[in-house]
Amino acid sequence: MNHTPSAAAPERSMPEAALPPAPAPRFSKQSALAVLVCWLLVVFDGYDLIVYGTVQSSLISETGWGLSKATAGTIGSMAFVGMMIGAIFAGRMADSWGRRRTILGCAVVFSVFTILCAFAPNAAVFGALRLLAGLGLGGLVPSANALVAELVPAKWRSTVATLMMSGVPIGGSVAALVGIQMIPTFGWESMFLVAVLALVIVVPLGLKYLPETLAPAGGPDKAATGKEPSGFSSLLRAPYLGISVLFAVATIATLFAWYGLGTWLPNLMQLAGYNLGSALTFALALNLGAVAGSVITAWAGTRFGPIPTAIAAAFVAAGALVVLVLGPPVGVVYFMLVLAGVGTHGTQCLIIAAVASHYPGHLRGTALGWALGTGRIGAVAAPQIGGLLLAAGLGVNSNFLAFAGAAAIAAVLLTAVGLKLKSKLSISPSPTGAINV
């Protein structure tokens, strides 16, 4: 069943007490500029996420920090620990304090601490800086998606949320392309200095174009519903508890596969016998696949619904990663990595779109923060487990199998989400464009 809003089939919801009908927002020029700024910030978010994977082998071999594969995996996890904390609390902050100030605060935090990584004197300081940068990285995406959901009409919400997330793999693609040129010439440190651009260009654009979507007085609770509170206490109880847990666990599995590949792929391909330049082109293929996945899944999610499309995307990712274990020719390797990018990132985009569509406005930022924040458990675990599998001598294929298994688990969990949504769907039209679950 298609749960995505469309002109022919408006979204449906259980009745919401004390919620007066509200006109659908107009997608004005000002709204379009705000969405563009949010997308640019997500691009830098994606760059900062993937940049560690591009410099990992350099950190192991050139810094003299005494890093092993296992300790490099631990450092890779530090940003995701920060992201887990940042996503959970920033989503709540965005609902309580306002989207604009939360987004800009997160952008400043991740930019400043990413820049400082270039000057880290040792592994401990580098890891601490990555953790602090992760606070901003994790907080930006749920806050930006919550703001965008307020600015676009409900029928376009799923599509725009999915396209917004194309910024993550585009940023990752930029990291791979820039790394091919800059690392041999200027060293790994130069990769982190790129974050200066976000601080001096995109943040000022945000100050100019991002609106504040919550009333400054009264708080989002009364403004949104008249009586119903926002926050985790409301999210993690009936009627939202079951679906919130399923969304969170599916995100854990999806992010395990996506960020595991993003962190380890260049190193895995070097271990498989390719030089750094070739290894980074494999990472580029993965991220270009993810960009394509954002566009493909935006269309398919609107046509078939975000959850059915996410199930298919997750199975595509699992199948592509299993093929890599078979040692195919290099052309097939590139194609499978493109499919893995389409599937893993596409699945995550669709989960975000589903969450943005299936919760009422006063819970949207909190729900996005909950799903993405708890989902970072998978992102934290993936670099660690990838490094431990390699340190145990299980080889490159052990990583691909672990990430394939995670994608398959995500597909199963999303099937459960679809069944639960189908059983809970009410016949009452919603004035908010949300589906209560």
C-alpha positions as CSV (number, residue, x, y, z in Angstrom):
1,M,0.0,0.0,0.0
2,N,1.3,3.4,-1.0
3,H,1.5,5.6,2.1
4,T,3.1,8.5,0.2
5,P,1.0,11.6,-0.2
6,S,-0.2,12.3,-3.8
7,A,-2.7,14.5,-5.5
8,A,-4.9,11.6,-6.3
9,A,-4.6,9.9,-2.9
10,P,-4.3,12.2,0.0
11,E,-2.7,10.9,3.2
12,R,-4.9,9.6,5.9
13,S,-4.7,9.9,9.6
14,M,-6.4,9.1,12.9
15,P,-8.3,12.2,14.1
16,E,-6.2,14.7,15.9
17,A,-8.0,16.5,18.8
18,A,-7.9,20.2,19.0
19,L,-6.0,20.5,15.7
20,P,-7.7,23.1,13.4
21,P,-7.4,22.6,9.7
22,A,-4.3,24.4,8.3
23,P,-3.7,25.5,4.7
24,A,-1.0,23.6,2.8
25,P,2.2,25.6,2.7
26,R,3.1,27.3,-0.6
27,F,6.5,26.3,-2.0
28,S,7.6,29.9,-2.6
29,K,10.9,31.2,-3.9
30,Q,12.0,31.9,-0.3
31,S,11.1,28.3,0.7
32,A,13.1,27.0,-2.3
33,L,16.2,29.0,-1.3
34,A,15.9,27.7,2.3
35,V,15.7,24.1,1.0
36,L,18.7,24.8,-1.2
37,V,20.7,26.1,1.8
38,C,19.7,23.0,3.8
39,W,20.8,20.8,1.0
40,L,24.2,22.5,0.7
41,L,24.7,22.0,4.4
42,V,23.8,18.3,4.0
43,V,26.5,18.1,1.2
44,F,29.1,19.3,3.7
45,D,27.7,16.9,6.3
46,G,28.2,14.1,3.8
47,Y,31.7,15.3,3.0
48,D,32.7,15.4,6.6
49,L,31.3,11.9,7.2
50,I,33.1,10.2,4.3
51,V,36.4,12.2,4.6
52,Y,37.7,9.8,7.2
53,G,37.5,6.9,4.9
54,T,39.6,8.7,2.3
55,V,42.4,9.5,4.8
56,Q,42.3,6.3,6.8
57,S,45.1,4.5,5.1
58,S,47.2,7.7,5.3
59,L,46.6,8.0,9.0
60,I,47.7,4.4,9.5
61,S,50.9,4.6,7.4
62,E,52.1,8.2,7.6
63,T,51.2,9.8,10.9
64,G,53.4,7.8,13.2
65,W,50.5,7.5,15.6
66,G,50.8,3.7,15.9
67,L,47.4,3.0,14.5
68,S,46.4,-0.5,13.6
69,K,43.3,-1.5,11.6
70,A,41.4,-2.1,14.8
71,T,42.3,1.2,16.4
72,A,41.6,3.0,13.1
73,G,38.2,1.5,13.2
74,T,37.7,2.8,16.8
75,I,38.7,6.3,15.7
76,G,36.3,6.0,12.7
77,S,33.5,5.3,15.2
78,M,34.1,8.4,17.3
79,A,32.3,10.7,14.8
80,F,29.3,8.3,14.8
81,V,29.2,8.3,18.6
82,G,28.9,12.1,18.5
83,M,26.3,11.8,15.7
84,M,24.2,9.5,17.8
85,I,24.2,12.0,20.6
86,G,23.7,15.0,18.3
87,A,20.8,13.5,16.3
88,I,18.8,12.5,19.4
89,F,19.1,15.8,21.1
90,A,19.1,18.1,18.1
91,G,15.8,16.7,16.9
92,R,14.3,17.5,20.2
93,M,15.9,20.9,20.3
94,A,14.6,21.7,16.8
95,D,11.0,20.9,18.0
96,S,11.5,23.0,21.1
97,W,13.8,25.9,20.3
98,G,13.3,26.2,16.5
99,R,14.8,24.6,13.4
100,R,16.8,27.6,12.2
101,R,19.0,28.1,15.3
102,T,19.5,24.4,15.7
103,I,20.6,23.9,12.1
104,L,23.0,26.8,12.1
105,G,24.5,25.8,15.5
106,C,25.1,22.3,14.2
107,A,26.7,23.6,11.1
108,V,29.1,25.8,13.0
109,V,30.0,22.9,15.4
110,F,30.8,20.3,12.8
111,S,32.8,22.8,10.6
112,V,35.0,24.2,13.4
113,F,35.9,20.8,14.9
114,T,36.4,19.3,11.4
115,I,38.9,22.1,10.6
116,L,40.7,21.4,13.9
117,C,41.2,17.8,12.9
118,A,43.9,18.9,10.5
119,F,46.0,20.1,13.4
120,A,45.5,17.1,15.7
121,P,48.9,16.1,17.3
122,N,48.0,12.5,18.0
123,A,45.3,9.9,17.7
124,A,43.6,10.7,21.0
125,V,43.1,14.3,20.1
126,F,42.0,13.5,16.6
127,G,39.4,11.0,17.9
128,A,38.1,13.6,20.4
129,L,37.8,16.2,17.7
130,R,35.9,13.7,15.4
131,L,33.5,13.0,18.3
132,L,32.8,16.7,18.8
133,A,32.4,17.3,15.1
134,G,29.9,14.4,15.1
135,L,27.6,16.2,17.5
136,G,27.0,18.8,14.8
137,L,27.0,16.3,11.9
138,G,24.4,14.2,13.7
139,G,22.2,17.1,14.6
140,L,22.1,18.7,11.2
141,V,20.2,16.1,9.2
142,P,17.1,15.6,11.4
143,S,16.9,19.4,12.0
144,A,17.2,20.2,8.3
145,N,14.7,17.6,7.3
146,A,12.2,18.8,9.9
147,L,12.6,22.4,8.6
148,V,12.1,21.3,5.0
149,A,9.0,19.3,5.9
150,E,7.5,22.5,7.2
151,L,8.3,24.4,4.0
152,V,6.9,22.1,1.3
153,P,3.4,20.9,0.6
154,A,2.5,17.5,2.1
155,K,2.3,15.8,-1.3
156,W,5.9,16.7,-2.1
157,R,7.3,16.0,1.4
158,S,8.5,12.4,0.7
159,T,10.1,13.4,-2.6
160,V,11.9,16.5,-1.3
161,A,13.1,14.6,1.9
162,T,14.6,11.9,-0.3
163,L,16.2,14.4,-2.7
164,M,17.6,16.4,0.2
165,M,19.5,13.3,1.3
166,S,21.3,13.2,-2.0
167,G,23.6,15.8,-0.4
168,V,25.2,13.1,1.7
169,P,26.6,10.9,-1.1
170,I,27.3,14.0,-3.2
171,G,29.5,15.2,-0.4
172,G,31.1,11.8,-0.2
173,S,31.8,11.9,-3.9
174,V,33.4,15.3,-3.6
175,A,35.6,13.8,-0.8
176,A,36.7,10.9,-3.0
177,L,37.4,13.2,-6.0
178,V,39.2,15.8,-3.9
179,G,41.2,13.1,-2.1
180,I,42.5,11.7,-5.3
181,Q,44.2,15.1,-6.1
182,M,44.8,16.6,-2.7
183,I,46.1,13.8,-0.5
184,P,49.2,13.0,-2.6
185,T,49.9,16.7,-3.1
186,F,49.0,18.4,0.1
187,G,48.7,15.6,2.6
188,W,45.7,14.2,4.5
189,E,45.4,17.3,6.6
190,S,44.2,19.3,3.6
191,M,41.0,17.2,3.4
192,F,39.8,18.6,6.7
193,L,40.5,22.2,5.8
194,V,37.8,22.0,3.1
195,A,35.2,22.5,5.9
196,V,36.3,26.2,6.0
197,L,34.0,26.6,3.0
198,A,30.9,25.6,4.9
199,L,31.8,28.0,7.7
200,V,32.4,31.1,5.5
201,I,30.0,30.5,2.7
202,V,27.0,28.3,3.6
203,V,26.5,29.4,7.2
204,P,26.1,33.0,6.2
205,L,23.6,32.0,3.5
206,G,21.7,30.1,6.2
207,L,21.6,33.3,8.3
208,K,20.0,35.1,5.4
209,Y,17.6,32.6,4.0
210,L,16.6,30.1,6.6
211,P,13.2,31.0,8.3
212,E,12.2,30.1,11.8
213,T,9.1,27.8,11.6
214,L,8.2,27.7,15.2
215,A,6.6,30.5,17.2
216,P,9.0,32.0,19.7
217,A,6.5,32.0,22.5
218,G,4.3,29.2,23.8
219,G,6.6,26.4,22.6
220,P,5.8,23.8,19.9
221,D,3.6,21.7,22.1
222,K,0.7,24.2,22.4
223,A,1.4,25.8,19.0
224,A,1.2,22.4,17.2
225,T,-1.7,20.7,18.9
226,G,-3.2,22.8,21.6
227,K,-2.6,20.2,24.3
228,E,-0.5,17.3,23.1
229,P,3.2,17.4,24.2
230,S,6.2,16.8,22.0
231,G,9.3,14.9,23.0
232,F,10.4,11.3,23.6
233,S,7.7,10.7,26.3
234,S,5.1,11.2,23.6
235,L,7.1,9.4,20.9
236,L,7.8,6.3,22.9
237,R,4.2,5.4,23.9
238,A,1.0,4.4,22.2
239,P,0.2,4.8,19.4
240,Y,3.8,5.5,18.3
241,L,5.9,3.1,20.3
242,G,5.9,0.0,18.1
243,I,6.6,1.9,14.8
244,S,9.2,4.1,16.4
245,V,11.2,1.1,17.6
246,L,10.9,-0.6,14.2
247,F,12.1,2.6,12.4
248,A,15.0,2.9,14.8
249,V,16.2,-0.7,14.5
250,A,15.8,-0.7,10.7
251,T,18.0,2.5,10.6
252,I,20.6,0.8,12.8
253,A,20.9,-2.0,10.2
254,T,20.9,0.4,7.2
255,L,23.5,2.7,8.7
256,F,25.7,-0.2,9.6
257,A,25.8,-1.2,5.9
258,W,26.1,2.4,4.5
259,Y,28.7,3.8,6.9
260,G,30.6,0.5,7.2
261,L,31.2,0.7,3.4
262,G,31.9,4.5,3.6
263,T,34.5,4.0,6.2
264,W,36.3,0.9,5.1
265,L,35.8,0.6,1.3
266,P,39.0,2.5,0.2
267,N,41.1,0.5,2.7
268,L,39.4,-2.8,1.7
269,M,40.1,-2.2,-2.0
270,Q,43.8,-1.4,-1.2
271,L,44.0,-4.7,0.8
272,A,42.5,-6.4,-2.3
273,G,45.5,-5.1,-4.3
274,Y,44.5,-1.8,-5.8
275,N,46.5,1.4,-5.3
276,L,45.1,4.5,-3.5
277,G,43.9,6.2,-6.6
278,S,42.0,3.1,-7.8
279,A,40.6,2.5,-4.3
280,L,39.2,6.0,-4.1
281,T,37.5,5.5,-7.5
282,F,35.7,2.6,-6.0
283,A,34.5,4.8,-3.2
284,L,33.4,7.3,-5.8
285,A,31.4,4.6,-7.6
286,L,29.7,3.8,-4.2
287,N,28.8,7.5,-3.6
288,L,27.7,8.1,-7.2
289,G,25.4,5.1,-6.9
290,A,24.1,6.7,-3.7
291,V,23.4,10.0,-5.6
292,A,21.6,8.1,-8.3
293,G,19.8,6.2,-5.5
294,S,18.5,9.4,-4.1
295,V,16.9,10.4,-7.4
296,I,15.6,6.9,-8.2
297,T,14.1,6.3,-4.8
298,A,12.5,9.8,-4.8
299,W,10.6,8.8,-7.9
300,A,9.9,5.2,-6.8
301,G,9.0,6.3,-3.3
302,T,6.4,8.7,-4.7
303,R,5.1,6.1,-7.1
304,F,5.0,3.0,-4.9
305,G,5.4,4.4,-1.4
306,P,8.6,4.9,0.7
307,I,8.4,1.6,2.6
308,P,7.8,-0.8,-0.3
309,T,10.6,1.0,-2.2
310,A,12.9,0.8,0.8
311,I,12.4,-2.9,1.1
312,A,13.4,-3.4,-2.5
313,A,16.4,-1.1,-2.2
314,A,17.7,-2.9,0.9
315,F,17.5,-6.3,-0.9
316,V,19.3,-4.8,-3.9
317,A,22.1,-3.7,-1.6
318,A,22.4,-7.0,0.0
319,G,22.5,-8.9,-3.3
320,A,25.2,-6.5,-4.8
321,L,27.5,-7.0,-1.8
322,V,27.1,-10.8,-1.9
323,V,28.2,-10.6,-5.6
324,L,31.4,-8.8,-4.5
325,V,32.4,-11.8,-2.4
326,L,32.5,-14.0,-5.5
327,G,35.5,-12.0,-6.9
328,P,33.9,-10.7,-10.1
329,P,35.8,-8.8,-12.9
330,V,36.6,-5.2,-12.1
331,G,33.8,-3.8,-14.3
332,V,31.3,-5.9,-12.3
333,V,32.9,-4.7,-9.1
334,Y,32.2,-1.1,-10.1
335,F,28.6,-1.9,-11.1
336,M,27.9,-3.8,-7.8
337,L,29.3,-0.9,-5.8
338,V,27.0,1.5,-7.7
339,L,24.1,-0.8,-6.8
340,A,25.2,-1.0,-3.2
341,G,25.2,2.8,-3.1
342,V,21.8,2.9,-4.6
343,G,20.5,0.4,-2.2
344,T,22.1,1.4,1.1
345,H,21.7,5.1,0.9
346,G,18.4,4.9,-1.0
347,T,17.0,2.8,1.9
348,Q,18.1,5.4,4.4
349,C,16.6,8.2,2.4
350,L,13.3,6.4,2.2
351,I,13.2,5.7,5.9
352,I,13.7,9.5,6.5
353,A,10.9,10.2,4.1
354,A,8.6,7.8,5.8
355,V,9.3,9.2,9.2
356,A,8.8,12.8,8.0
357,S,5.5,11.8,6.5
358,H,4.1,9.5,9.2
359,Y,4.4,11.6,12.3
360,P,2.5,14.8,13.1
361,G,4.4,18.1,12.9
362,H,4.9,18.6,16.6
363,L,6.7,15.2,16.8
364,R,8.5,15.3,13.4
365,G,11.9,16.6,14.5
366,T,11.9,14.4,17.6
367,A,11.0,11.3,15.5
368,L,13.7,12.1,12.9
369,G,16.2,12.6,15.7
370,W,15.1,9.4,17.4
371,A,15.4,7.3,14.2
372,L,18.7,8.8,13.1
373,G,20.2,9.1,16.6
374,T,19.5,5.5,17.6
375,G,20.4,4.4,14.1
376,R,23.9,5.7,14.7
377,I,24.5,2.7,16.8
378,G,24.9,0.9,13.5
379,A,27.2,3.6,12.3
380,V,29.3,3.4,15.5
381,A,29.5,-0.4,15.3
382,A,30.3,-0.7,11.6
383,P,33.9,0.8,11.7
384,Q,34.7,-1.2,14.8
385,I,33.4,-4.5,13.6
386,G,35.0,-4.0,10.1
387,G,38.4,-3.4,11.8
388,L,38.0,-6.3,14.2
389,L,37.1,-8.7,11.3
390,L,40.2,-7.6,9.4
391,A,42.4,-7.8,12.6
392,A,41.1,-11.4,13.1
393,G,42.5,-12.3,9.7
394,L,39.0,-13.0,8.2
395,G,39.8,-11.0,5.1
396,V,38.1,-8.4,2.9
397,N,35.1,-10.6,2.1
398,S,34.1,-10.8,5.8
399,N,33.3,-7.1,5.7
400,F,31.2,-7.4,2.6
401,L,29.3,-10.3,4.1
402,A,28.7,-8.4,7.3
403,F,27.4,-5.3,5.4
404,A,25.2,-7.5,3.1
405,G,23.7,-9.2,6.1
406,A,22.8,-5.8,7.7
407,A,21.1,-4.7,4.5
408,A,19.0,-7.9,4.4
409,I,18.0,-7.5,8.1
410,A,16.9,-3.9,7.2
411,A,14.7,-5.3,4.4
412,V,13.0,-7.7,6.9
413,L,12.5,-5.0,9.5
414,L,11.0,-2.6,6.9
415,T,8.6,-5.3,5.8
416,A,7.4,-5.4,9.5
417,V,7.1,-1.6,9.3
418,G,4.9,-1.8,6.2
419,L,2.7,-4.4,7.8
420,K,2.3,-2.3,10.9
421,L,1.5,0.8,9.0
422,K,-1.1,-1.1,6.9
423,S,-2.8,-2.4,10.0
424,K,-2.8,1.0,11.7
425,L,-3.9,3.2,8.8
426,S,-7.1,5.0,9.5
427,I,-9.7,6.3,7.0
428,S,-9.9,9.8,8.4
429,P,-8.2,12.6,6.3
430,S,-5.4,14.5,8.0
431,P,-5.2,18.3,7.7
432,T,-1.4,18.1,8.5
433,G,-0.3,15.7,5.8
434,A,0.9,13.2,8.5
435,I,0.0,9.6,9.2
436,N,-0.4,8.8,12.8
437,V,0.9,5.3,13.5
